[in-house]
């Protein structure tokens, strides 16, 4: 075995080990979802935890489905996440575009304020935000009302604009050649045309990165929907997870529930994986 | 004739819909989302109540227990509390002080048959009523105690402190067990105050004295320090699993034979009975000097302070206090029905039932956790102190620090006046 073969082998061994490290929790989750509680707990201290051995069945899935309206919660999460991600990409990329390519009064101050929001944890503004949305008017299918609580829009609107997404787009747009923008302007394109026909097509990887990061934030929302939703009609999946923590915790059902709700995340990530990696390679942004 | 019949039917329909419309909506929040059995019983009570009178119509909204308190606090901040809320017993004084709850119109005479642990009293008034209670016992096996010639304690003659320590020491010598006793430190949060607070009280200490504006000389009293030293010795002598106990071991350790004794609640009793049958014993708490004590107070119903329908809320709670509903809840949850008369209607707690002993345990040994609006802070500090002491922290210093933290909270809130 020559040195090259040995180093390749070592590299692959190391990569396999790292891959297993990341895969094992998912394997544990799926395998555990097939076992009855007692066996799950007994197996958890040995390697059997990662193997579908013993008495396995899909019983936990049917029990979890009976205990929690999983379909409703997944639907709610997907609605909230999808609308927020799409709106956020649109709004934040336009904001970033204006910061990079347009000149206006107070730009530096405004940008500083937006970036400063990155260091403010959500928990510190949760209560003032709750009191604010509780006083805001809304016109919907039920007519005019005051207060946004227990609705989809209370979970969507406060999360559309955020400093991190704007920052990601700014960093990406800065590296694009300005000549393209100037050429488009000379050819008579409006600013919106420059944004939509020149910049957006070039920013695919950045959109993918921002979409994945925003998707994860929104799909994993817990505190805010906990504070603002009072009925199952609007509850998302993470609040639903709490349904399983009773006096006698149903671990198998928890694993089944987690396996189900992880599916949309995996599907979304895998569909965006290629552009996400390309974006990281080109911008140096780490997710 | 046909026309007259139609008019009569139309009149009847209008009258009945008029009656239905006369019912005022009452919202009820409950912590049991995800528990289908509890939901079935509660919706049964609600349906019966709604049909039993024409003034009120209760509508149920369920929340997951783990995040229920946060949901209530958020609703209170937004001014959107429901009419009827359920509240965890020890937290009730805080919610009463915060005006989330209003005093009930229910009198002492109406609750005289209830276990004291199921009555939420604060500031001389009743704020909440529980339909059940929970109890803790020392799970043990008769064969194991007999093998080691350890006396089986009774409610009338529980183990003394010395007997308890000797029993642990004797069982520690039996190497077939990993630990002679499991206190369940894998469980965090309220478990500490609920399970170990009464042991501290049994030694003459307490978490605080609500009549005083300071935790000084209570949580760090000589008795509390003696308790802390005993508590620490359990860990330094490796008699109980520590704070890093695996949750799986807590769940299955006793039935797997890893632990000889286990301090556990009645909610875990049926699983252990299934494994050990008649060999299983539910022993009373030991008398550590100041009388044997176990924790009391579970979830209870109250009427929110902002409700415009106080009478409706009180009517519903009164209605739910019927024995048949207490029994139905007990059968569904395995918890203890709040009255003696209801026990005879249950599967587990009737005379000769497998869990009957827990009602007597509750009746005889149950002690409420300290009734103070500062409870949120008190319980957190107690948990932190016990965990630190278990991990080797200096007992007196740790209890002093806990008392100081409670005093700071009392001061910050003007003694919750």
Interface residues (C-beta under 8 A of the other chain):
Chain A: X37 X38 X41 X42 X44 X45 X66 X67 X68 X127 X130 X131 X134 X147 X149 X223 X226 X227 X228 X230 X231 X232 X239 X240 X242 X243 X244 X245 X246 X247 X248
Chain B: X29 X32 X33 X34 X35 X36 X61 X62 X63 X64 X65 X66 X67 X70 X71 X74 X75 X77 X78 X79 X80 X246 X247 X248 X251 X252 X256 X265 X267 X268 X271 X333
